[in-house]
Amino acid sequence: MQIGVVVRRGKNRRAIELFSRFFDVKVYEVERDLPALIDNPKDYLKLPEGFRPDLIVSYILHPDLNLELIRQASERGVKTVVISGGAKGGSYKQLREEGEKSGVRVFWDEICCATPKIENHPFFELFGGPEFEIEVEGGVIKDIKVKRSSFCGSTFYVAEKIRGLRIEEAPSKAGYYTQIFPCVASRGLTGGIHRAAYAHKRAVEKAIERALSKPSESS
């Protein structure tokens, strides 16, 4: 499966590297500095004819260019586009309507940790809302595996940090480490970073519950 990643020049290297561990990744860059309003988006975004991935993830963070991206994706037969950056990427209503008109399924959320899971879809099975598999021994996280990661890779960072912690403290620590990871989610008292932290906290809680519900080998 080939993933297309559309970014501003020199940005989002962490996500590109992470996607490349699992998929063939093709990158298209736009200018790093863009005007707030763009009357002719094709002056700034013109996907090569050969840019025909199975799915596109956009980190453009520009409403006008994301609308144009959906149109050009449709012209190249791409049926799925993920818009990162929430409101910075554009109005979901407008993007969804453009997708419906162009025959492209558009995913949009303030944080990538909220991206829904689509069963039997190779990309969404691995990326979106965080999921862990945890092994508990003596009330401690003996081992932890990432089953599904956020796009930015914070889930792998959290897993490294909470391995070896007691299960009582691991969920809250997972939320804490999510917030100090260099995620692009908005900060502040009500920013998306808090949703991302909660998503990881709950994912750890659920993984611990599953681990504790398993019958021990000695029973």
Backbone hydrogen bonds in HBPLUS format (Angstrom, degrees):
<---DONOR---> <-ACCEPTOR-->    atom                        ^
c    i                          cat <-CA-CA->   ^        H-A-AA   ^      H-
h    n   atom  resd res      DA  || num        DHA   H-A  angle D-A-AA Bond
n    s   type  num  typ     dist DA aas  dist angle  dist       angle   num
A0024-ASP N   A0001-MET O   3.31 MM  23  6.34 155.3  2.37 160.6 160.3     1
A0054-ASP N   A0002-GLN O   2.90 MM  52  5.49 148.6  2.00 137.4 146.3     2
A0003-ILE N   A0024-ASP O   2.81 MM  21  6.22 157.9  1.86 160.3 167.9     3
A0026-LYS N   A0003-ILE O   2.87 MM  23  6.22 162.0  1.91 155.7 160.9     4
A0004-GLY N   A0055-LEU O   2.78 MM  51  6.05 177.6  1.78 165.5 166.3     5
A0057-VAL N   A0004-GLY O   2.75 MM  53  6.20 157.8  1.80 163.9 170.0     6
A0005-VAL N   A0026-LYS O   2.90 MM  21  6.29 157.8  1.95 154.4 160.5     7
A0028-TYR N   A0005-VAL O   2.96 MM  23  6.30 161.1  2.00 153.5 156.4     8
A0006-VAL N   A0057-VAL O   2.97 MM  51  6.33 162.2  2.00 155.4 160.9     9
A0059-TYR N   A0006-VAL O   2.75 MM  53  5.92 172.4  1.76 176.0 176.6    10
A0007-VAL N   A0028-TYR O   3.01 MM  21  6.46 152.5  2.08 153.6 162.4    11
A0030-VAL N   A0007-VAL O   2.80 MM  23  6.22 154.2  1.87 155.7 164.5    12
A0011-LYS N   A0008-ARG O   2.93 MM   3  5.55 162.1  1.96 151.2 150.2    13
A0009-ARG N   A0030-VAL O   2.92 MM  21  5.80 144.6  2.05 158.8 161.7    14
A0016-ILE N   A0012-ASN O   3.24 MM   4  6.52 163.5  2.27 149.4 154.0    15
A0017-GLU N   A0013-ARG O   2.93 MM   4  6.08 163.6  1.96 151.3 155.3    16
A0018-LEU N   A0014-ARG O   2.99 MM   4  6.20 156.1  2.05 145.8 152.6    17
A0019-PHE N   A0015-ALA O   2.89 MM   4  6.11 172.7  1.89 159.6 160.5    18
A0020-SER N   A0016-ILE O   3.01 MM   4  6.09 149.3  2.11 143.0 151.8    19
A0021-ARG N   A0018-LEU O   3.08 MM   3  5.47 154.1  2.15 108.8 116.7    20
A0022-PHE N   A0019-PHE O   3.06 MM   3  5.72 154.3  2.13 115.9 122.7    21
A0023-PHE N   A0019-PHE O   2.91 MM   4  5.97 152.3  1.99 155.7 164.6    22
A0043-ASP N   A0040-ASN O   2.97 MM   3  5.81 164.7  1.99 126.4 131.4    23
A0044-TYR N   A0041-PRO O   2.90 MM   3  5.47 153.3  1.97 115.1 123.1    24
A0045-LEU N   A0041-PRO O   2.87 MM   4  6.02 138.3  2.05 148.5 161.2    25
A0051-PHE N   A0048-PRO O   2.96 MM   3  5.24 164.2  1.99 113.3 118.2    26
A0052-ARG N   A0050-GLY O   3.02 MM   2  5.72 117.2  2.43 111.8  95.1    27
A0056-ILE N   A0080-THR O   3.12 MM  24  6.49 161.4  2.16 149.2 154.7    28
A0082-VAL N   A0056-ILE O   2.79 MM  26  6.20 163.8  1.81 161.2 166.8    29
A0058-SER N   A0082-VAL O   2.79 MM  24  6.08 172.5  1.79 176.7 177.9    30
A0084-SER N   A0058-SER O   2.98 MM  26  5.86 161.9  2.01 157.8 163.3    31
A0066-ASN N   A0062-HIS O   2.97 MM   4  6.10 152.4  2.04 156.3 164.9    32
A0067-LEU N   A0063-PRO O   3.14 MM   4  6.33 155.8  2.20 148.9 154.2    33
A0068-GLU N   A0064-ASP O   3.20 MM   4  6.45 157.1  2.26 140.8 147.1    34
A0069-LEU N   A0065-LEU O   2.76 MM   4  5.94 146.0  1.87 141.5 151.9    35
A0070-ILE N   A0066-ASN O   3.08 MM   4  6.34 154.0  2.15 145.8 150.2    36
A0071-ARG N   A0067-LEU O   3.29 MM   4  6.63 157.3  2.34 143.8 149.3    37
A0072-GLN N   A0068-GLU O   2.94 MM   4  6.24 165.2  1.96 156.5 160.0    38
A0073-ALA N   A0069-LEU O   2.77 MM   4  5.90 149.2  1.86 148.4 157.8    39
A0074-SER N   A0070-ILE O   3.03 MM   4  6.21 158.1  2.08 146.2 151.1    40
A0075-GLU N   A0071-ARG O   3.11 MM   4  6.45 153.8  2.18 145.0 152.0    41
A0076-ARG N   A0072-GLN O   3.22 MM   4  6.44 132.1  2.46 136.0 147.1    42
A0076-ARG N   A0073-ALA O   3.05 MM   3  5.21 135.8  2.26  99.1 111.6    43
A0078-VAL N   A0073-ALA O   2.88 MM   5  5.01 155.1  1.94 151.7 144.5    44
A0077-GLY N   A0074-SER O   3.04 MM   3  5.06 164.3  2.07 107.8 111.4    45
A0105-ARG N   A0079-LYS O   2.71 MM  26  5.92 169.9  1.72 150.7 147.8    46
A0081-VAL N   A0105-ARG O   2.93 MM  24  6.28 162.1  1.97 162.5 164.7    47
A0107-PHE N   A0081-VAL O   2.93 MM  26  6.35 160.2  1.97 155.3 160.6    48
A0083-ILE N   A0107-PHE O   2.77 MM  24  6.05 172.0  1.77 176.7 174.0    49
A0088-LYS N   A0085-GLY O   3.16 MM   3  5.40 139.2  2.33 142.5 133.5    50
A0089-GLY N   A0086-GLY O   2.82 MM   3  5.48 147.6  1.92 117.8 127.6    51
A0090-GLY N   A0087-ALA O   3.09 MM   3  5.07 147.7  2.20  98.4 108.1    52
A0095-LEU N   A0091-SER O   2.92 MM   4  6.17 168.5  1.93 158.8 162.4    53
A0096-ARG N   A0092-TYR O   2.73 MM   4  5.77 163.1  1.76 152.8 157.6    54
A0097-GLU N   A0093-LYS O   2.96 MM   4  6.07 160.8  2.00 144.7 150.4    55
A0098-GLU N   A0094-GLN O   2.91 MM   4  6.12 157.3  1.96 147.9 154.3    56
A0099-GLY N   A0095-LEU O   2.88 MM   4  6.09 150.0  1.97 142.1 151.1    57
A0100-GLU N   A0096-ARG O   2.82 MM   4  6.12 156.9  1.87 153.2 159.1    58
A0101-LYS N   A0097-GLU O   2.97 MM   4  6.15 155.2  2.03 145.4 152.1    59
A0102-SER N   A0098-GLU O   2.90 MM   4  6.03 143.4  2.04 140.9 151.1    60
A0103-GLY N   A0099-GLY O   2.76 MM   4  5.70 115.6  2.18 143.6 158.4    61
A0104-VAL N   A0099-GLY O   2.77 MM   5  4.50 159.8  1.81 136.4 138.7    62
A0114-ALA N   A0111-ILE O   3.22 MM   3  5.86 166.6  2.24 114.7 118.4    63
A0115-THR N   A0112-CYS O   3.03 MM   3  5.34 169.2  2.04 116.3 118.7    64
A0121-HIS N   A0118-ILE O   3.14 MM   3  5.66 143.4  2.28 141.3 137.0    65
A0125-GLU N   A0121-HIS O   2.91 MM   4  5.85 136.8  2.10 161.5 173.9    66
A0126-LEU N   A0123-PHE O   3.04 MM   3  5.49 140.6  2.20 107.7 117.9    67
A0127-PHE N   A0123-PHE O   2.92 MM   4  6.06 143.1  2.05 149.5 161.4    68
A0149-SER N   A0126-LEU O   2.85 MM  23  6.24 160.7  1.88 152.7 147.2    69
A0128-GLY N   A0149-SER O   2.83 MM  21  5.94 151.6  1.91 139.8 145.6    70
A0131-GLU N   A0148-ARG O   2.97 MM  17  4.82 151.3  2.06 137.4 134.2    71
A0147-LYS N   A0131-GLU O   2.90 MM  16  5.28 154.2  1.97 135.6 141.1    72
A0148-ARG N   A0131-GLU O   3.25 MM  17  4.82 157.3  2.31 131.1 126.9    73
A0133-GLU N   A0145-LYS O   2.87 MM  12  5.10 149.0  1.96 147.5 153.3    74
A0145-LYS N   A0133-GLU O   2.82 MM  12  5.10 156.6  1.87 148.4 156.3    75
A0135-GLU N   A0143-ASP O   2.83 MM   8  5.02 165.2  1.85 149.0 147.4    76
A0142-LYS N   A0135-GLU O   2.76 MM   7  5.53 134.0  1.97 147.6 161.6    77
A0143-ASP N   A0135-GLU O   3.29 MM   8  5.02 159.2  2.33 132.2 134.8    78
A0137-GLU N   A0140-VAL O   2.89 MM   3  5.36 162.6  1.93 154.8 159.6    79
A0140-VAL N   A0137-GLU O   3.12 MM   3  5.36 153.8  2.19 106.6 114.7    80
A0167-ILE N   A0139-GLY O   3.00 MM  28  5.87 160.6  2.04 146.3 148.6    81
A0141-ILE N   A0165-LEU O   2.90 MM  24  5.69 166.0  1.92 160.5 162.8    82
A0164-GLY N   A0141-ILE O   2.86 MM  23  5.00 146.2  1.97 140.8 149.8    83
A0153-GLY N   A0150-SER O   3.25 MM   3  5.53 152.0  2.33 106.7 114.4    84
A0156-PHE N   A0153-GLY O   3.16 MM   3  5.62 129.3  2.44 109.6 120.3    85
A0157-TYR N   A0153-GLY O   3.39 MM   4  6.76 156.7  2.45 147.2 153.7    86
A0158-VAL N   A0154-SER O   2.86 MM   4  6.14 158.0  1.91 153.2 158.7    87
A0159-ALA N   A0155-THR O   3.03 MM   4  6.25 159.7  2.07 144.9 150.2    88
A0160-GLU N   A0156-PHE O   3.13 MM   4  6.40 156.3  2.19 146.1 151.3    89
A0161-LYS N   A0157-TYR O   3.15 MM   4  6.39 153.0  2.23 146.2 153.5    90
A0162-ILE N   A0158-VAL O   3.02 MM   4  6.23 148.1  2.12 158.0 165.4    91
A0165-LEU N   A0162-ILE O   3.04 MM   3  5.42 163.5  2.07 135.9 135.0    92
A0169-GLU N   A0166-ARG O   3.10 MM   3  5.73 139.3  2.27 114.7 124.0    93
A0170-ALA N   A0166-ARG O   3.07 MM   4  6.14 140.8  2.23 152.7 164.4    94
A0173-LYS N   A0169-GLU O   3.09 MM   4  6.21 158.6  2.14 157.0 163.7    95
A0174-ALA N   A0170-ALA O   2.84 MM   4  6.01 144.5  1.97 150.3 160.5    96
A0175-GLY N   A0171-PRO O   3.16 MM   4  6.57 152.6  2.24 147.7 153.5    97
A0176-TYR N   A0172-SER O   3.03 MM   4  6.33 153.4  2.10 143.7 151.3    98
A0177-TYR N   A0173-LYS O   2.86 MM   4  6.08 170.0  1.87 156.7 157.9    99
A0178-THR N   A0174-ALA O   3.06 MM   4  6.19 145.6  2.18 142.0 151.2   100
A0179-GLN N   A0175-GLY O   3.30 MM   4  6.54 149.6  2.40 141.2 147.8   101
A0179-GLN N   A0176-TYR O   3.07 MM   3  5.33 122.0  2.42 100.3 114.1   102
A0181-PHE N   A0177-TYR O   3.18 MM   4  6.24 125.1  2.50 137.9 149.7   103
A0183-CYS N   A0181-PHE O   2.63 MM   2  5.60 131.3  1.87 117.5 101.0   104
A0193-ILE N   A0186-SER O   3.05 MM   7  5.82 163.1  2.08 163.7 158.6   105
A0194-HIS N   A0191-GLY O   3.12 MM   3  6.01 157.4  2.17 123.3 127.5   106
A0195-ARG N   A0192-GLY O   2.99 MM   3  5.14 123.3  2.32 100.7 115.1   107
A0196-ALA N   A0192-GLY O   3.00 MM   4  6.38 156.3  2.06 152.5 159.6   108
A0197-ALA N   A0193-ILE O   2.91 MM   4  6.13 152.6  1.98 141.3 148.6   109
A0198-TYR N   A0194-HIS O   2.98 MM   4  6.16 158.0  2.03 142.0 147.8   110
A0199-ALA N   A0195-ARG O   2.89 MM   4  6.10 154.5  1.96 147.6 154.7   111
A0200-HIS N   A0196-ALA O   3.15 MM   4  6.43 154.7  2.22 146.6 151.9   112
A0201-LYS N   A0197-ALA O   2.93 MM   4  6.16 155.9  1.99 147.5 155.2   113
A0202-ARG N   A0198-TYR O   2.88 MM   4  6.06 168.9  1.90 156.9 158.3   114
A0203-ALA N   A0199-ALA O   3.04 MM   4  6.12 149.3  2.14 136.2 145.2   115
A0204-VAL N   A0200-HIS O   3.02 MM   4  6.22 153.8  2.09 147.1 152.6   116
A0205-GLU N   A0201-LYS O   3.01 MM   4  6.31 160.7  2.04 148.9 154.7   117
A0206-LYS N   A0202-ARG O   2.91 MM   4  6.11 163.8  1.93 152.4 155.9   118
A0207-ALA N   A0203-ALA O   3.04 MM   4  6.18 154.7  2.11 140.0 147.1   119
A0208-ILE N   A0204-VAL O   2.91 MM   4  6.13 156.3  1.97 153.2 159.2   120
A0209-GLU N   A0205-GLU O   2.95 MM   4  6.19 159.0  1.99 148.9 154.9   121
A0210-ARG N   A0206-LYS O   2.95 MM   4  6.23 157.0  2.00 148.4 154.1   122
A0211-ALA N   A0207-ALA O   2.97 MM   4  6.18 156.1  2.02 143.1 149.9   123
A0212-LEU N   A0208-ILE O   2.89 MM   4  6.13 159.3  1.94 155.0 159.8   124
A0213-SER N   A0209-GLU O   3.05 MM   4  6.15 134.8  2.26 139.6 151.1   125
A0214-LYS N   A0211-ALA O   3.40 MM   3  5.56 155.0  2.46 100.6 107.6   126
A0219-SER N   A0216-SER O   3.14 MM   3  5.46 154.0  2.21 107.5 115.2   127
